[in-house]
């Protein structure tokens, strides 16, 4: 595993933990909710993540008629139209 892959894997684990903490922050138990919110905020500060970063992590792939882009690899955009032209 390369350093980049290791860092991405660690970031994914952190984001999952932030999501779990955010879910717990809605608990009816006030102490549990407050602790979970503090933990989520602390992780977000430590890893310099915003709420939007966490929300966008759910998006796996965006696709349009001409270009398909997989998050994390913008240099790997595949031109679907070009592929379709080669197939015909």
N, C-alpha and C positions, 0 to 999 in steps of 0.2 A: 504494500500500500504506500503510495507516494505521500509526501507531506501535504500536498493540496487535498488529496482524497481524505486523509486523516482529519484535516481541519474542517472539511465539508461535513464529514461524518459527525464530528464533535458538535458542530454548529446545528446540525439536524437534531441531535440529542437534546441540546440546550433549548431549541425551539419547541420540541415536544414537551419538555419540562415546563416551559413558560405557559404553554397551552393548558397543561394539567393544572397548574397553579391558578391560571385565569378562571378555569371552570370551577375550581374549589372556592375561588373568591366570591362566588355567588351562593355559597352555602348559607343555610339558615342559622348556623352556629357562628355568631359574630367573631369570636376569637379565631376560629379556623379560617374564616373568610379574610380577616385582617392579616393574619400570618401568611396566607397564600398570596395575597395581593403584594405584600412587602417582598416576598420571595421572587415573584414574577418581576416586579420593578427592579429589584437588585440585579437579577440576571440580565435584564434588558440594558441596564446601565453598564454592567461589566462587559457585555459583548456588543455594546453600542448598537442595539436594535430598537426599532420603533414598533408601535402597535401595528403599523402598516406592514412592516417587514414580516411580522409574525403572521398576519392575515394573508399576505401574498404567498407565503410558503406553501399554502394549500393548493396553489395553482400548479398543476403538473405540466401542462403543455398548452400552448396557444397555437391555433392553426387558422390559416386563411386560405383563400383560393390560390394564392400565388406563393406564399411563403409559410413554412412551418418552422417554428423556433422552439427549442427546448430550453427552459430556464437554466441558467448556469453555463450555457455554452452558446452565446450569441454568434460565435465564429462558425458554428456548425449549422447555420440556417440552410435549409434544403429548399431549393427552388422546385416546387412541385410542377409548375408549368413546364420547366425545362425537362424534368423527368418524364412527364406525359408526352412531350414532343418526341423524345428519344424512343419511347415505347411504340410509337406509331410509325 
